[in-house]
Structure formats: structure tokens, C-alpha cells
């Protein structure tokens, strides 16, 4: 089971304050253990994403610098593409990297937008 929260929602709802990478990893590990998740993918906006497993092993996914027009739907894109990639047989880290690419494409479009397989493959 995987969960994909936004960093600011974690900061708002955690007992511990998330101020750096160490506290982010601790918070992610706490959520994994408390809720019974094997992994958690935390979206961190322009900083990319961090995939954390219940052993607190981080896998960092950097985002590429892009011109951002609209962040509407970026989180939905991450969840949809992550699920589609996992369902297609990709590993969770590879699926998260693909989802990160897709979100980067979507924020570069005006308004709520979609991303095609071809756009992802070209990036």
C-alpha cells in the first residue's frame, strides 16, 4: 500500500515539525509505521518527491527546472500516473520517477491539463 501526501499537508498534520530532510524522513517513517504502509511518496513541489519505505530508506526524485504556469492538477497527475505505472509492472521507484516527469509536464501548461504517453516518453 502506498500513500502520496503533499509536504505542506504533512507539515500541517504532524506532531513533529518538518524543517529539514531528517525530520521529513522521520515523519514519513512514522506515517508508514502508524498506518501500515510499505512506502510513502511525499510530493515536495519544485524540490521534487521523496519515496520513503517503512525502514526509512529514502529515494529522492529531483524535479527538472521548468516554467510553471499552473499547478492545478499536478497532484492528481502524480497519483494517476503512479498508479498506472505500478499497474503496468514498473517498480515503485521507477513509477514515482515517471509520475514526477508527468507532473512537471502538466504544470508547464495553462489550466487543468493532461499529459500523454508520448510527452512522458519524450522527457
Secondary structure as the mmCIF struct_conf table of DSSP 4:
data_model
#
loop_
_struct_conf.conf_type_id
_struct_conf.id
_struct_conf.beg_label_comp_id
_struct_conf.beg_label_asym_id
_struct_conf.beg_label_seq_id
_struct_conf.end_label_comp_id
_struct_conf.end_label_asym_id
_struct_conf.end_label_seq_id
STRN STRN1 UNK A 2 UNK A 3
STRN STRN2 UNK A 6 UNK A 6
HELX_RH_AL_P HELX_RH_AL_P1 UNK A 7 UNK A 13
BEND BEND1 UNK A 15 UNK A 16
BEND BEND2 UNK A 20 UNK A 20
HELX_RH_AL_P HELX_RH_AL_P2 UNK A 21 UNK A 35
TURN_TY1_P TURN_TY1_P1 UNK A 36 UNK A 36
BEND BEND3 UNK A 38 UNK A 38
STRN STRN3 UNK A 39 UNK A 43
HELX_RH_3T_P HELX_RH_3T_P1 UNK A 45 UNK A 47
STRN STRN4 UNK A 49 UNK A 53
TURN_TY1_P TURN_TY1_P2 UNK A 54 UNK A 55
STRN STRN5 UNK A 58 UNK A 61
HELX_LH_PP_P HELX_LH_PP_P1 UNK A 62 UNK A 65
BEND BEND4 UNK A 69 UNK A 69
TURN_TY1_P TURN_TY1_P3 UNK A 72 UNK A 73
HELX_RH_AL_P HELX_RH_AL_P3 UNK A 74 UNK A 87
TURN_TY1_P TURN_TY1_P4 UNK A 88 UNK A 89
HELX_RH_AL_P HELX_RH_AL_P4 UNK A 92 UNK A 107
TURN_TY1_P TURN_TY1_P5 UNK A 108 UNK A 108
BEND BEND5 UNK A 109 UNK A 112
HELX_RH_AL_P HELX_RH_AL_P5 UNK A 117 UNK A 122
#
